[in-house]
Amino acid sequence: LRILNRIATVKDDGTVEFDVPIDVEPEALGGRSKHVNNVIDDSHCATDLDYIPPLNIVMLIVGTRGDVQPFVAIGKRLQDYGHRVRLATHSNFKEFVLTAGLEFYPLGGDPKVLAGYMVKNKGFLPSGPSEIPVQRNQMKEIINSLLPACKEPDIDSGVPFKADAIIANPPAYGHTHVAEALKIPIHIFFTMPWTPTTEFPHPLSRVKQQAGYRLSYQIVDSLIWLGIRDMINDLRKKKLKLRPVTYLSGSQGSETDIPHAYIWSPHLVPKPKESVLDLYLAKSMLQMLIVPYQPEILSDWGPKIDVVGFCFLDLASNYEPPEDLVKWLEDGDKPIYIGFGSLPVQDPKKMTQIIVEALETTGQRGIISKGWGGLGNLTEPKDSIYSLDNIPHDWLFLHCKAVVHHGGAGTTAAGLKAACPTTIVPFFGDQPFWGERVHDRGVGPLPIPVDEFSLPKLIDAINFMLDPKVKENAIELAKAMENEDGVTGAVKAFFKQLPQKKPESDTEPSTSSFFSICKCFGCS
């Protein structure tokens, strides 16, 4: 904790800033390329999907609709292979899940409250004392709903359910502890990096030196753990009948023990590979912290980590657009899409005005998605602007020349798949990460943080996207992604990582699957 206090600071925006005590600039020793072309991790492709016996699989998913949607696609594919799938998420998405043909179970927490909290705090960490009760109340509701989601009968039909395996995303805090109690395997899936690497820092951190990238994951994880450890240990003692875990155990399982799969294209962000330079920098950093050199904490993503590809849910094939939208699209050039999904906007009137003026200045038509932020309410109708509510992105983006959005992984994926130059206006979490990846790939300008959203910056971003070279890059990336099947990749990765046999019932539960910050700092 003394080391954490010395090098890490939670900023007003909820991100973690730290500076490792080492005077080494990675560029001085030789850099690495920003991206690798045509690299696909095929390690999960050898699995035969047909030999797995039928399982009861529960998915524990916390977040917005964009977070839930990839798991609906994965769940449907698992059902196709004869497995029973229960998707446990917020009650707001019950109809969405049931309409897709999956079983539903309610998790605690309100996605609108969570989204508002994360927009204000830029992530999971509270930016000030007044935000702590909001976060803790939401987390407590989520944590206490996880065990029932794994073993209680269906809420509506009363049909019994007992999970054989868990798929979860990291914000469903407590998932690994429930898996430990039930003695069933768990597989973590996520749309942003949550496993330590020397390639890029944790999305919720600000790190000045590449040497600190790997350490940023342990620091963010430990700070999250400090905020929820009492709730987790309360769950373990009262509900799971397990012993409390240590003061410095992390919020998630160790990346070396619990399999993780990342839902993004390896053409956009390849699976990190270790290099001599990375190991040298990381080793030097640990030595400066007076920590013994331990190779096991320096190796990059190994065989238990998969990059499976974006997971698309086909909504376009059954979608029938309103006639007035079809006519509007046919009456002019392709428009630019601008929308921020489920995220609340502080001043929707002002933001709408900026959007309209930027489109008029650049001579572009635009589609404004109202979303939860209430954008697109014009004082008077404009022929060049079309405002709409929720609509399948996989259908709409095919009719757009470029897109401007918040940078959620699913929206980013849909835009890139449609070969749309992309501007990301990040609000929190992984969104700055995706903004940087899009810019590095040459398919969009530098991201515009929502707090810096302005008329001049939006005009510059639109002009950047209209550059023919940027469109060429977008087409090239879309073609590279054409043959990816992230849903199949996710299912194969899940099956590949299943244990070959069930653990013995009398085996003492192991705590080795829980990340310990002590490992990072070489203490016992």
N, C-alpha and C positions, 0 to 999 in steps of 0.2 A: 504493500500500500504506500510505503514511503516513496518507492520508485515511481508509482503511478502519480502521486501528488507532485513529484519533482518534474516529470516530463509531460504530463497531460493536463489539459484545461478544457472544461465544457464551456463552449462559447454561448453567446446570447441566442444564437440561432439553433442551438441544440446539437451542433456538430462537435467533434472532439478535435482539438488542435494540440499537436505535440511536436517536439523537436528532439531527435535522438542526440545524445551527447557524443557526436562523432563529426569530425571536420573533414568529411569526404564527399566530394561531388561525383556522382556516378559518371557524368559526362566526361570528366577528366580521365577516366580509365577506359573509355570506349563505351558507346551507347548500344542500344538494341533497337531493332526496327520497330516502328509503331504498330504494324500489323503484318500478319503473314498471309500471303495469298494462297487460296485453294488448299487450306489445311483442314482436314476433317478427322476427328477422333473416331475411329471405327472400332474401338475396343469393346463396345457393347453389341456389335453386330453379329457376333458368333453364337449368341444364345438362341436355342430352339424354343420358340414360344409355345409349342404344343405339348411339352412334357410336363408342365407345371399342373399339379392337381388343383381342382377348384378351391378357391380361398375366399374367406370373408375379409374384404379389404376396407378399412376406414381411412378416409382422407380428412385430415384436420387442417383446415385452411382459414386463415385470418387475413382480412384485407378488403379491398374494394372489388367491384365486379371484374375489373381487369386482372386482379390477382386470382380470382376464382375461375375465370374462363378457361385457362389452360388445363386446369385440373378436371373440368367437365369433359374436355376432349380426351384426356388420358383415361378418365374413368369409363367413358363410353367404349374405348378400345379394350380396356381390361374386361368389360362385360362381354365384348365380342368373343373373347377367349374363354368364356364360361365362368368367370368369377363374379361374385356378388360384391357390389361396390356401394358403400354408403359415403356420401360426401357431407361432412359435418362442417357447416359454416354459418354465417349470420342469417337470422330469420329473413332479412331483406331479400335474400337470394333464393328463398324456398321455391318460388314458382319457376325461376330460371333453371334450378337443378332438376326439379321434378319433370319439367317440360322436356328436358334432355333425356329423360328415361332413367335417371339415377335415383337411388334412395337418398332421402334427406334427413339430417338430424341437426337441430339448432345448437350453435355455439353461442356463448355469451359475447357481449360487446356489440356496440353499434357502429357500423362502418362509417356513418356520417360523422359521428363524434370522433372516431379514430382519425378520419381524414382531416377534419378540422384541427385536431390536436397536432397531427404530423405536419400540416401546412404551416402552422404557427411555430412549431419547434424544429422543423426541417428533418424530422426523423423520430426515432423511438425515445431519445433522451430528452427529459424536460429541460427547457431553457431557463426556468426560474421556479422558485418555491410555489407560486400560485398554480403552476401547471402540474405539480406532483400529484395532487388528489385526483385530477382527471385521468392521468395515466394509470395510477394505481387502481382506481375503480374499474376501469376498462380491463386491465390485466387480470384483476381478481376474478371478474366475471368469466373471462376466457379460460383461465387456468382451472377454475372449479367446474367447468362444463366439459373438460376433455375426457375424464374417466367415463361419465355416462355415455358419451358419444361412442365409446368403444365397446360398451357391453349392455346398454339398456335396449329394450324392445323399441320398435318403430313407434314414434309418437302418435301417428294416426291409426295405423293398422294393428298395432300390438304384436306384430310378428317378432319373435325373438331374434337377437343378434349378438354374436360374440366374435370380436375381431381376431383374425389370424395374423394380420400384419397391418402396419401403420405407414401411411404416406403423409407427410406433414410439411408445412413451410415454417421457417424459423419463428415468425411472430406468434405462432401457437405455443407460447412458452409453457413448458411442462410436459411436452410431448415425449421426450426421452425418459422422463421419470415414470410416466404412465406405461410406456413400453417395458421398462424395467420391472414394474410391479406385475404386469400381465405376462411377462416372460415371452414377448413376441417381438419379431424384428421390426425395425423402423428404418425408413429411408427418407432423407430430407431432400426436398425439391425446392428450388427457388429461382427467381428471375434476376437476382443480383448476387454478386460474389459474397460469400460468407465463409469461405475457406482461406486461411492465410496463404499468401503468395508474394513473391518478389516482383511480380509484373505490374501490379497496381494496388493502391491503398484501399482500405475499407471504404465503401461509399459514404459512410457517416463520419469520416475523419478528414482532417486537413493535415497533410504531411508534406514537409518541405523537401525532404531528402528521400531518394529511392531506397536508401538503406533502411528507412523506417517503415516501408510499405508492409512488410510481413508483421512487424510488431503492432501495427495499427489495428489488426484484427483482434489480437489478444487484449488490447487496451479497451476497445469498444465493447467487446464481449464481457470483460470484467466489470466495466462501469454499468452495463445493463444488469449484470448479475447482482451487483451491490444494491440495485433498486428493487429487485424482485425476490431475493434469496429468502426473505421471511415468508413470503407467500408460497414459494416452492417447498420449503421445509414444512410449512403448515399442511400443504397438500400431502407430502410424503408421510407425515406422522398420522394425520387424522383420517385421510381417505385411502392412501395407498398402503398403509401399515409398513412403511419402510423407515430405516434409520435416517436421520437428517444428514445432508451432505455438508462437506466442509465449507468453512468461511470463504475460501477462495476458489471454490469450484465455479466453472463457467456456466453461462446460461444455456449453452448448446452442448451437444456431444462433441467429442474430439474428432477432428477431421480425419484422423488415422483409424478410428474405430467405427464410426457411423458413416455409412455410404451417403454421398451427396450427389445429386444430379442437377445440372444447371440448364435452365430453359432459355438458351439463346443459340444463335447460329455460330458454329466454329469458324465460318468465313468472316464474321464480324469481330468476334473475340475468340481466338483459338485457345485451347486448353493450355494453361501455363506450363512451360517446361523449364527445368532448372538450367542454369549456366554457371560456368566457372566464376564469372564476374558477380553474379547474384550471390553465390555461396561465399565469395571473398568478402563482399560488403556486409552480408548478414553476420558472418563470423566475426568480422572486425567490430560490428556494432555490439554484439554480445560481450566481446572482450572488454570494450569500453565500459559496459555496464557491470563488469567484474562477474560475469556469468560463465561457468564452464562451457566449453564447446561441446555441443551435443548434435551430431549429424542428423538424428531423427527429427529434430525440430527445424532443420534447414531445408530438407528435401521438399520440392514443390509438389503439385498435385499428382498423386499416385493412382494406383488401379482402382481405388474405391471412390474416385471422383470422376464423373462423366459430364461431358458437354454434349447434350443430346439434340440440340436444334430447337428452334421456336416451335411451340405447340399451338397449331391453329385449330379453332373450332369452326367448321364450315357452317356459316350462317347465311352466306350469299345465295346459295343454290335455291333456298326456299323463300328468299326475300322478294317481295313485290313492292317496289318503290311507289310512292304516290305519283299520280299522273302529272301534277303540277311541277314536281321536282324533275321528272323525266323531260318535260317540255322545256323547263328552264335550262337544263343541261344541254339540250339540243339547240337552243337558241343562241349560243355564243361559244367562245373559247372555253377550254377546260379551266375550272376555277382553282383557287388555292383554298384548301381546307384549314380552318383555324378553330380549335376547340381544346378544352382542358378536362374533359371527361367528368369524373365524379368529384373533382376537387373544388372546394369553395373558393370564390374569388372575392377579394376584399372590397373592390370598387368596380362592380360589373359595368356600370354606366360609363365610367372613364375608360375602362379597358375596351369596351365596344367602340367608343369614339376613336380611340387610337387605331384599332383594327380597320375601321371604315376609312379613316383618313389615309392610312398606309396603302390600302388597296387602291383608293382613288388616285393617290400620288403616283403609284407605279403602273396605273392603267390596267389593273387586274380585277377579274370577277372573284367573288369569295363566297364560300359557304361557312357560316358561323354555327357551331354546335352549342346549343344553350347549356347542356350539362347541368350539374348541380350548382354551378356558379351563376346561372342566370344571365349568360351573355346573349347578345343578339337582339335585345329589345330596342328597336329603332324608333326614333321620334316620328319619322315618316318613312314609308316604304321606298326602297331603292332597287331599280331593275338589276343592278350589278351585285346585289347581296341577297343571299338566300339563307334564312335562319331555320334550323331544324332541331328536333329532339334526338333521342337515341336512334342510331341507325347502324347496321353492320358495317364496320370499317372495311372488311374484305370486299364488300360490294362498292362502297362509296369511293375508296381511294383509287380504284381503277379508272374513275372518271375525273380525277384531279391531276393537275400538273405539279403540285407541290403541297406539302402539309406543314402546319405549325401546331405543335401540341406540347403537352406537359412532359413527355418523355417516359411514360409508363412503358414497361417492356413489351406488353402486348400491342399497344398502339404503335410503338416504334417498329416492331416486327411487321405489322400490317402495312405501314407506309413503305418500308424498304422492300417488302415482297412485291408491292405494286410499282416499284421503280420510281418512287416519288422522292425528289430532293426534300430534305427534312430540316426544319428548325425546331429545336427543343427549348422550351421555356420551363426549366425545372422548378418545382416547388419544394421537393424534399427527397430524402432517401436515395434510391438508385438513379433518380432522374438526371442529376448532374453527370453521373457515370456514363449513362447512355448518350447524353449530349456530347461528351468528350469523344466517345467511340465513333459517333456519327461524323463529327468533325475530322477526326483522325483518318477516317476512311474516305474523306473527300466528297461526302454526299450532303453536307450541310455546313452552315457557318458555326462559329463558336456559339455555345448555348447562351441564352439570355436569361439569367435568373429572374424569377417573377418580380422580385423587388426592384429590378433594374429595367423592367419592361417599359419602353418608351417609343414614341413615334419615330425618331431618327434610327433607333436600333432595329425596329421592325422593318422600316424601309430598306435599310442596309441588308438585312437578312433576306428579304424578298428578292432584292437584286442579286444577291449571292446565289440564291436557288435558281434564278432564271439564266445563269451562265450555262451555255451548252455543255461545257466540260463537266460541270457538276451533274447534269442529266446523264451524260455518258457514264460517269462513275456509278450513278444509281442503277442504270440499266445493267452494267457489268455485275454489280453486287446482286441484283435480283436474279440474274441468270445463274450465278453461282449458288444461290439459295434454292433454285427450282427443284433440284433433285433431293433436297433434304426432306426427311419425314420425321420431324421432332417427336410426334406422338408415338410412332413405332420405336424410335430411339429411346424414349422415356420408359416404355413398357419393357423393352429388352434390358435396359439398365436396371430396372427394378427387379426383374427376374434373375438377372446375372448375380445380383448382390444378395439374394435370399440365401440364408444358411442352408447347408446341405441336409441338416437334421435339426429337429427341435432340441432346445436345451433341456437337460435333465431337470425334472421338477424339484429335486432336492438339492440342486446346486445353489450355493450361496450367491445371491445377486452380486454382480461385480459393479464397482463404481468406476472402473477404468474407462468406461465409455463417456465419462463426463470430463470435459476439458478442464485442466487445472492451470491457472496462471502461474502456479509454482513451477510447472514444467518449463514455462517460458523463461523464468528467471533462475532456473537451476537449483531451486530449493526443494526440500522434501517435506 
